[in-house]
Amino acid sequence: MADVSDVAAEALENSESSDGLNSVIALLVAITATFMALSGVKSGNLGQAMSEEQSQTVDAWSYYQAKSMKQNLAESTLDQLLVYRAAAGTTLSPEATAELDKKIAAYTSNVARYKKEKDDIKTEAEGHAKEYRRLNTHDDQFDLSDAALSVSIALMGVTALTKKKWLLVFAIAFMLFGLFFGCAGFFQWTVHPEALTGIFS
């Protein structure tokens, strides 16, 4: 971004024309560069938030896997206890039967608890993934904005050098495109051109 702005500024300084074209270009470059700087700050903050959401998603799924392993182990132990109780039948003493039933109840409770905890963790992980996708939409908007505004500044620099006013029309078109997507990022509009972002991803 800084390189493009420097090129445009140099083009304006080296231009010997005193007409109003350079004044217009200078004003447009100042507006565009200022908006790019503000967008850069917001985009950086979005990047940090995305990293945090991605990290929390990975942590939640890891925790989910740990709970799955505990649930599987509890289910396996419960199955063994039930098989043992069925095989033993009436040969166990009342005390042994009571102790076995107590263990069966505990493992049944553990299986149900792990299943509920897994469901809660899954909901949390999916929530983080959804938030990551939402943030990514706005990050893509800022990326498109930055690209369009950089092209706009470059075209303004070429316009200042060549004095071809028709180039300014293209520069303004790119500037408006960039401003639109920058505003979409700032105000969290749901505009997301999949075709354009797909080209650059």
Backbone as a ProteinNet text record, in pm:
[ID]
protein_1_A
[PRIMARY]
MADVSDVAAEALENSESSDGLNSVIALLVAITATFMALSGVKSGNLGQAMSEEQSQTVDAWSYYQAKSMKQNLAESTLDQLLVYRAAAGTTLSPEATAELDKKIAAYTSNVARYKKEKDDIKTEAEGHAKEYRRLNTHDDQFDLSDAALSVSIALMGVTALTKKKWLLVFAIAFMLFGLFFGCAGFFQWTVHPEALTGIFS
[TERTIARY]
82.3	0	87	191.3	277.8	349.4	393.8	464.1	375.6	251.9	159.8	135.7	117.5	96.6	218.3	339.6	462.5	472.9	436.6	441.3	347.6	226.1	128.9	175.9	230.4	278.8	394.4	484	597.1	549.8	449.5	395	337.3	271.1	213.4	321.8	428.2	536.6	612.5	633.3	710.7	631.9	501.2	418.4	432.8	448.7	468.4	338.4	231.4	102.9	50.2	-7.2	-62.2	-214.1	-271.3	-417	-481.2	-612.6	-686	-685.1	-638.3	-638.6	-555.1	-436.6	-350.1	-409.8	-481.6	-546.5	-652.9	-729.5	-832.8	-768.3	-662.4	-594.2	-533.9	-473.3	-413	-517.6	-634.4	-741.9	-790.5	-808.7	-856	-754.2	-625.7	-520.7	-520.8	-537.1	-538.5	-656.2	-773.8	-892.8	-873.2	-825.6	-807.8	-704.7	-591.7	-485.2	-530.8	-606.4	-657.5	-752.6	-842.4	-937.5	-864.4	-760.5	-682	-613.9	-563.7	-495.9	-593.5	-713.1	-813.8	-859.4	-876.5	-916.6	-809.7	-684	-573.5	-575.8	-608.6	-617.6	-730.8	-846.4	-962.5	-935.4	-872.3	-841.1	-743.6	-646	-551.4	-621.1	-714.8	-791	-877	-933.1	-1011.9	-924.6	-803.1	-710.7	-679.9	-661.7	-636.1	-757.3	-875.7	-998	-1018	-986.3	-998.5	-903.1	-780.3	-682.1	-730	-789.1	-839.1	-954.8	-1047	-1161.1	-1113.6	-1015.9	-963.8	-896.2	-820.9	-754.1	-856.3	-961.7	-1064.3	-1141.3	-1159	-1225.2	-1142	-1011.5	-922.3	-920.2	-912.6	-911.7	-1041.4	-1154.1	-1283.1	-1294.3	-1248.7	-1257.2	-1161.2	-1047.2	-954.5	-1018	-1084.3	-1154.1	-1267.2	-1334.5	-1441.5	-1387	-1271.5	-1210.2	-1173.2	-1122.4	-1087.1	-1211.6	-1321.1	-1446.2	-1497.4	-1478	-1519.7	-1444.1	-1314	-1233.2	-1279.4	-1309.5	-1357.7	-1492.6	-1578.6	-1710	-1694.7	-1607.9	-1585.4	-1532.4	-1439.3	-1384.1	-1491.9	-1574.6	-1682.4	-1784.4	-1816.8	-1911.5	-1855.3	-1727.3	-1664	-1665.2	-1630.7	-1631.3	-1772.8	-1870.4	-2010.2	-2055.6	-2017.8	-2053.5	-1994.4	-1869.9	-1804.8	-1874.8	-1913.2	-1982.5	-2118.4	-2189.3	-2320.7	-2309	-2207.4	-2184.4	-2148.9	-2063.4	-2023	-2143.4	-2227.2	-2345.2	-2440.8	-2461	-2550.5	-2493.3	-2361	-2297.8	-2298.4	-2279.9	-2273.7	-2411.1	-2513.4	-2649.8	-2670.2	-2716.2	-2746.4	-2630.4	-2515.9	-2403	-2333	-2360.3	-2296.7	-2369.4	-2292.8	-2353.6	-2432.1	-2525.4	-2602.5	-2512.8	-2406.6	-2314.1	-2241.7	-2195	-2124.2	-2218.5	-2341.8	-2441	-2469.2	-2481.5	-2506.6	-2389	-2267.1	-2147.2	-2139.6	-2171.1	-2169.7	-2275.7	-2394.8	-2501.2	-2462.4	-2390.9	-2344.8	-2246.1	-2153.9	-2056.9	-2127.1	-2224.1	-2299.4	-2372.5	-2431.7	-2503.2	-2406.8	-2287.5	-2187.9	-2140.3	-2111.5	-2064.1	-2176.3	-2299.2	-2413.2	-2426.2	-2409.4	-2414.5	-2300.1	-2179.9	-2064	-2085	-2138.9	-2163.5	-2259.1	-2367.7	-2466.1	-2403.3	-2319.1	-2254.2	-2157.8	-2075.7	-1980.6	-2053.6	-2167.6	-2244.1	-2295.8	-2348.4	-2398.4	-2284.4	-2171.8	-2057.5	-2007.3	-2005.7	-1964.8	-2057.5	-2187.6	-2284.2	-2262.7	-2236	-2210.7	-2083.1	-1978.7	-1850.8	-1866.1	-1942.2	-1966	-2036.8	-2137	-2208.8	-2113.8	-2026.3	-1929	-1832.5	-1780.6	-1685.6	-1750.4	-1874.1	-1944.9	-1972.2	-1995.5	-2014.5	-1888.7	-1773.1	-1646.1	-1619.7	-1650.9	-1630.5	-1721.6	-1844.5	-1938.2	-1890	-1840.8	-1789.2	-1666	-1581.8	-1464.3	-1507.8	-1608.8	-1657.8	-1715.7	-1785.4	-1841.3	-1729.7	-1629	-1515.5	-1440.3	-1430	-1357.8	-1426.9	-1560.3	-1634.6	-1591.5	-1581.9	-1543.6	-1395	-1313.4	-1172	-1155.7	-1234.2	-1232.3	-1276.1	-1373.8	-1419.4	-1306.1	-1232.9	-1120.6	-1009	-988.1	-887.4	-923.6	-1051.1	-1096.8	-1085.9	-1122.5	-1113.8	-969.6	-877	-736	-681.5	-717.9	-671.1	-725.4	-856	-917.7	-861.8	-842.1	-790.4	-644.6	-567.7	-428.6	-424.1	-510.4	-518.4	-561.2	-656.7	-705.3	-592.9	-514.1	-403.4	-300.4	-272.2	-178.2	-230.9	-358.4	-417.5	-417.2	-436	-429.5	-289.6	-188.6	-51.2	-23	-70.8	-52.8	-128.4	-246.4	-324.4	-248.9	-186.5	-110.8	7.7	70.1	184.9	144.2	38.9	2	-98.5	-167.2	-271.7	-390.5	-406.7	-520.8	-635.9	-732.5	-841.9	-930.5	-935.9	-1020.4	-968.5	-837.6	-783.6	-838.5	-868.5	-921.5	-1058.7	-1134.3	-1264.7	-1247.2	-1148.9	-1122.2	-1070.4	-986.5	-932.4	-1045.8	-1139.5	-1251.9	-1341.7	-1359.9	-1442.5	-1381.7	-1249.3	-1182.9	-1190.5	-1179.5	-1186.5	-1324.1	-1431.3	-1566.6	-1591.3	-1538.5	-1549.4	-1481.1	-1360.4	-1285.6	-1353.3	-1406.3	-1476.1	-1600.9	-1671.7	-1791.8	-1758.7	-1657.4	-1624.5	-1558.1	-1487.7	-1434.4	-1546.5	-1647.6	-1763.3	-1837.9	-1845.3	-1910.4	-1839.3	-1706	-1629.5	-1650.8	-1649.9	-1668.1	-1807.3	-1908.1	-2046.6	-2104.5	-2019	-2053.8	-2173.9	-2171.4	-2272.7	-2240.8	-2341.3	-2321.6	-2287.2	-2241.4	-2201.7	-2072.3	-2075.4	-1955.4	-1949.8	-1877.7	-1870.5	-1780.4	-1842.1	-1766.5	-1677.1	-1726.3	-1649.4	-1517.5	-1522.9	-1400.6	-1305	-1358.1	-1269.6	-1213.2	-1288.5	-1240.1	-1118.6	-1110.6	-995.6	-866.4	-873.9	-753.7	-724.9	-811.9	-787.8	-726.4
-118.1	0	124.7	127.6	244.3	268.5	161.8	176.2	240.1	197.3	253.5	400.7	435	574.1	658.5	602.9	675.3	702.7	602.2	619.7	731.2	730.3	832.3	970.7	977.5	1106.4	1158.4	1068.7	1108.9	1157.7	1088.3	1129.8	1270	1299.7	1432.4	1539	1507	1603.5	1631.1	1524.5	1539.9	1601.1	1608.2	1663.4	1815.5	1870	2014.3	2086	2014	2075.5	2152.9	2267.5	2348.5	2351.2	2267	2268.5	2201.2	2199.7	2146.8	1995.4	1926.7	1781	1727.1	1785	1737	1763.4	1872.5	1901.7	1798.1	1761.9	1660.3	1527.6	1491.3	1364.7	1362.9	1474.3	1481.7	1460.4	1522.2	1507.3	1362.4	1302.3	1164.1	1067.4	1091.4	1005.8	1017.9	1140.8	1160.8	1087.8	1099.8	1032.1	880.4	830.7	686.2	630.7	699.1	651.3	652.9	756.1	763.2	647.8	622.4	511.8	378	362.9	239.4	218.9	327.8	317.5	272.6	332.2	294	149.7	112.8	-24.7	-124	-85.1	-172.2	-204	-103.3	-124.8	-223.2	-199.3	-286.2	-428.2	-438.5	-569.9	-646.3	-575.9	-639	-692.6	-613.3	-658.4	-780	-780.7	-895.9	-1020.2	-1003	-1115.3	-1175.9	-1089.9	-1138.2	-1213.3	-1157.4	-1223.3	-1357.9	-1364.6	-1490.5	-1595.6	-1554.2	-1647.5	-1701.4	-1613.9	-1656.8	-1755.5	-1725	-1815.5	-1951.2	-1948.4	-2073.9	-2155.9	-2089.1	-2158.5	-2219.9	-2144.3	-2195.9	-2311.2	-2306.5	-2417.1	-2544.5	-2531.5	-2647.5	-2702.5	-2612.3	-2655.6	-2729	-2674.9	-2736.6	-2876.4	-2890.7	-3022.9	-3122.3	-3073.5	-3161.6	-3209.4	-3117.9	-3151.6	-3249.9	-3229.2	-3319.9	-3461.3	-3470.4	-3601.8	-3669.1	-3588.8	-3644.5	-3699.1	-3624.5	-3671.5	-3797.2	-3803.7	-3922.4	-4045.3	-4028.2	-4140.7	-4185.6	-4087.3	-4122.3	-4193.6	-4144	-4207.1	-4350	-4368.8	-4503.5	-4599.3	-4549.9	-4632.9	-4668.9	-4569	-4594.4	-4693.6	-4678.8	-4771.5	-4913.7	-4924.4	-5055.9	-5121.7	-5044.6	-5097.9	-5136.3	-5051.7	-5080.7	-5210.9	-5227.5	-5351.5	-5473.9	-5463.1	-5575.3	-5607.7	-5501.3	-5522	-5587.5	-5545.5	-5604	-5750.3	-5779.9	-5918.6	-6003.8	-5952.6	-6025.6	-6051.5	-5947.6	-5963.3	-6068.2	-6065.1	-6162.9	-6304.1	-6316.3	-6448.7	-6503.6	-6413.9	-6457.2	-6500.4	-6433.3	-6469.8	-6461.5	-6572	-6573.9	-6628.3	-6648.3	-6705.3	-6601.8	-6473.5	-6368	-6350.7	-6312.7	-6282.2	-6151.1	-6130.2	-6004.7	-5881.1	-5890.6	-5775.9	-5751.3	-5860.1	-5848	-5797.1	-5844	-5797.3	-5648.6	-5606.5	-5464.4	-5378.1	-5427.1	-5352.7	-5344.9	-5454.9	-5458	-5364.2	-5366.6	-5276	-5129.3	-5105.1	-4968	-4922.2	-5009.9	-4976.9	-4958.6	-5046	-5034.6	-4900.9	-4859.7	-4730.9	-4614.7	-4626.1	-4518.6	-4504.5	-4617.2	-4610.1	-4567.3	-4607.1	-4561.5	-4409.6	-4359.4	-4214.8	-4143.7	-4203.8	-4144.1	-4137.1	-4245.6	-4247.7	-4135.1	-4119.3	-4014	-3875	-3860.1	-3730.1	-3695.1	-3792.5	-3766.3	-3731.4	-3798.5	-3770.2	-3625.8	-3582.4	-3445	-3344.7	-3373.2	-3282.3	-3273	-3387.2	-3387.2	-3299.5	-3312	-3231.1	-3082.1	-3046.8	-2906.5	-2855.7	-2938.4	-2899.5	-2886.2	-2978.7	-2972.7	-2842.7	-2805.4	-2679.5	-2560.7	-2564.7	-2456.1	-2449.7	-2564.8	-2568.8	-2518.2	-2560	-2514.4	-2365	-2312.5	-2168.4	-2091	-2141.1	-2075.7	-2082	-2195.7	-2210	-2114.2	-2099.1	-2006.6	-1862.5	-1826.9	-1691.6	-1667.3	-1769	-1757	-1728.1	-1800.7	-1778	-1637.7	-1589.8	-1454.1	-1350.3	-1366.4	-1274	-1281.5	-1402.3	-1420.6	-1347.1	-1342.9	-1267.3	-1121.7	-1063.2	-921.4	-901.9	-1000	-992.3	-993.5	-1077	-1079.2	-944.8	-882.4	-750.8	-648.9	-651.4	-558.4	-590.6	-718.5	-755.8	-701.6	-718	-664.4	-513	-450.6	-305.5	-258.2	-323.2	-285.2	-300.4	-411.5	-434.4	-328	-300.4	-203	-62.6	-25.7	108.5	122	14.3	17.9	39.9	-30.5	-11.1	131.8	182.7	318.9	421.4	406.5	501.1	491.8	368.8	352	421	404.5	469.2	620.9	670.8	816.1	868.3	790.2	830.2	834.4	731.9	729.5	844.6	876.5	988.8	1119.6	1138.6	1261.4	1272.8	1158.8	1161.5	1181.7	1113.4	1113.8	1222.1	1277.1	1378	1322.7	1193.3	1131.8	1123.1	1212	1221.7	1097.5	1024.2	904.7	799	802.6	710	739.5	868.3	907	842.3	822	756.6	614.4	541.4	406.1	408.8	507.3	520	542.3	629.6	658.1	535.6	461.2	340.4	239	218.7	128.1	183	314.9	375.7	352.6	373.6	353.7	206.9	116.5	-26.6	-58.4	-5.4	-27.7	33.5	155	219.7	140.6	87.9	10.3	-112.1	-188.4	-309.6	-277.3	-165.7	-123.6	-89.7	-17.4	14	-113.3	-208.3	-336.3	-406	-395.2	-453.9	-380.7	-246.9	-168	-186.6	-184.9	-190.2	-331.5	-430.7	-572.6	-608.1	-555.2	-594.5	-737.3	-808.8	-948.9	-965.4	-860.7	-868.7	-949.4	-1057.7	-1141.9	-1202.5	-1138.2	-1190.3	-1313	-1430	-1555.5	-1567.6	-1521	-1534.1	-1458.4	-1336.4	-1256.5	-1311.3	-1345.4	-1393.8	-1530.8	-1608.4	-1740.1	-1731.7	-1624.8	-1607	-1591.8	-1520.7	-1487.9	-1586.6	-1686.6	-1779.3	-1909.4
0	0	0	84	93.3	-38.9	-107.8	-234.3	-339.9	-347.5	-445.6	-416.7	-288.7	-250.4	-284.3	-263.8	-295.5	-445.1	-524.7	-670.2	-713.2	-658.3	-695	-650.8	-527.3	-476.4	-560.8	-600.7	-684.7	-821	-873.2	-1002.1	-994.5	-883.7	-866.5	-853.2	-780.2	-759.3	-888.6	-968.5	-1091.3	-1205.4	-1187.3	-1293.9	-1296.8	-1417.3	-1430.1	-1462.8	-1472	-1506.4	-1388	-1414.5	-1306.9	-1314.2	-1401	-1412.7	-1292	-1290.5	-1175.5	-1165.1	-1270.9	-1268.4	-1153.4	-1135.1	-1027.3	-889.2	-876.4	-747.9	-716.5	-818.7	-800.2	-764.8	-838.9	-813.7	-673.1	-633.4	-500.2	-391	-408.4	-311.1	-305.8	-425.2	-430.2	-369.8	-396.6	-338.8	-186.8	-135.7	9.8	73.7	12.6	65.9	62.4	-51.9	-69.8	27.6	39.2	128.3	274.6	312.4	449.7	478.3	383.1	400.5	406.2	323.4	325	459.7	517.1	646.7	755.6	756.7	855.6	834.2	708.3	676.8	719.4	704.1	743.3	892.2	972.6	1118	1149.1	1087.3	1111.4	1061.2	945.2	889.1	978.7	1034.1	1126.3	1250	1304.1	1420.5	1386.4	1265.7	1221.7	1212.9	1161.9	1151.7	1287.3	1387.1	1522.8	1577.9	1555	1603	1533.9	1404.4	1330.8	1386	1416.5	1473.2	1606.8	1686.7	1817.5	1801.9	1711.2	1689.1	1636.2	1545.6	1490.1	1599.8	1686	1796	1891.7	1921.3	2011.7	1947.9	1815.7	1745.7	1757.3	1732.5	1741	1883.5	1982.6	2123.2	2158.4	2112.4	2144.6	2082.6	1956	1893.1	1958.9	2005	2078	2208	2276.5	2400.5	2371.5	2259.3	2216	2195.9	2131.4	2109.1	2241.4	2335.3	2466.6	2536.6	2528.8	2589.2	2518.3	2386.6	2310.7	2358.1	2380.9	2428.1	2567.1	2653.8	2787.5	2779.1	2690.1	2673.5	2621.6	2523.9	2469.3	2575.5	2655.2	2762.8	2865.1	2900.7	2997.9	2939.9	2811.1	2747.3	2743.5	2713.6	2708.7	2846.5	2948	3085.4	3128.1	3093	3126	3059.3	2931.1	2860.5	2931	2973.5	3042.1	3174.3	3247	3374.3	3352.7	3249.1	3220.6	3178.5	3098.3	3056.6	3178.4	3263.7	3384.3	3474.8	3490.2	3577.8	3520.4	3387.7	3324.7	3335.6	3321.3	3327.4	3470.3	3566.6	3706.5	3756.5	3707.9	3747.8	3897	3955.4	4099.7	4182.8	4118.8	4193.7	4280.3	4257.2	4337.4	4469.4	4569.6	4699.8	4687.8	4778.6	4773.6	4781.7	4861.2	4873.1	4740.8	4677.1	4548.7	4440.2	4443.3	4345.7	4363.7	4489.6	4519	4472.4	4496.8	4454.5	4302.6	4236.1	4090.8	4032.3	4090.9	4045.5	4066	4175.4	4203.5	4095.2	4056.1	3950.6	3815.7	3787.9	3662.5	3656.7	3767.2	3772.1	3752.9	3815.2	3802.8	3658.5	3592.7	3454.2	3358.6	3388.6	3307.6	3317.5	3439.6	3461.9	3389.6	3395	3326.8	3175.4	3118.2	2973.5	2935.7	3013.2	2984.9	3001.2	3105	3128.9	3016.4	2974.5	2865.7	2735.9	2712.1	2590.4	2592.8	2707.8	2719.3	2706.1	2771.8	2762.6	2618.4	2548.8	2408	2323.4	2347.6	2272.1	2297.3	2423.9	2459.1	2391.5	2394.6	2333.7	2182	2122.9	1978.4	1940.8	2019.1	1994.1	2004.6	2105.5	2123.6	2006	1963.5	1851.3	1723	1699.5	1579.5	1585.7	1706.4	1724.2	1688.7	1733.5	1699.7	1549.2	1487.4	1342.8	1265.5	1312.4	1247.5	1260.3	1378	1398.4	1311.7	1297.6	1210.6	1067.2	1018.1	881	864.8	969.8	964	955.6	1039.8	1037.9	905.6	850.8	724.6	609.9	614.3	512.7	513	631.7	641.7	609.9	643.7	607.5	456.2	387.9	241.1	183.3	248	201.1	209.4	319.6	333.7	233.8	205.4	105.9	-32.1	-70.6	-199.5	-202.3	-92.1	-82.1	-100.1	-30.9	-38	-180.7	-246.1	-383.3	-478.4	-467.8	-557.2	-533.5	-407.9	-377.7	-420.7	-412.7	-460.1	-611.1	-684	-829.9	-859.9	-781.6	-801.9	-786.3	-680.9	-658.8	-771.6	-815.9	-926.8	-1053.5	-1081.1	-1199.1	-1185.4	-1065.6	-1043.9	-1071.4	-1028.9	-1057.1	-1206.3	-1278.6	-1424.8	-1489.2	-1437.3	-1490.7	-1473.1	-1356.1	-1331.3	-1426.5	-1461.1	-1552.3	-1697.1	-1739	-1881.6	-1917.4	-1817.9	-1838.6	-1916.6	-1917.3	-1985.8	-1886.5	-1905.1	-1808.1	-1806.4	-1917.1	-1918.8	-1821.2	-1792.1	-1692.8	-1552.8	-1530.9	-1400.5	-1376.5	-1483.6	-1470.7	-1416.5	-1472.3	-1422.9	-1279.7	-1249.7	-1113.9	-1013.7	-1050.2	-960.6	-947.4	-1057.2	-1051.9	-952.9	-961.9	-867.3	-724.7	-712.3	-579.8	-518.2	-595.1	-543.8	-507.1	-591.2	-562.7	-429.9	-412.8	-288.8	-167.8	-184.4	-73	-32.7	-133.7	-104.4	-19.6	-62.3	12.9	146.8	153.2	282.2	379.4	330.2	414.4	453.2	359.5	389.8	504.9	506.8	616.1	747.2	741.7	863.7	923.9	837.6	886.2	886.5	856.1	863.1	775.7	652.4	555.1	510.2	464.8	426.7	278.9	214.1	73.7	64.7	-11.1	-23	-163.2	-254.3	-391.6	-400	-395.6	-395.9	-518.9	-633.2	-757.5	-747.4	-692.8	-683.1	-577.7	-461.2	-354.9	-390.6	-468.3	-509.9	-600.1	-679.2	-769.1	-689.9	-577.2	-500.8	-388.6	-368.5	-257.6	-307.6
[MASK]
+++++++++++++++++++++++++++++++++++++++++++++++++++++++++++++++++++++++++++++++++++++++++++++++++++++++++++++++++++++++++++++++++++++++++++++++++++++++++++++++++++++++++++++++++++++++++++++++++++++++++

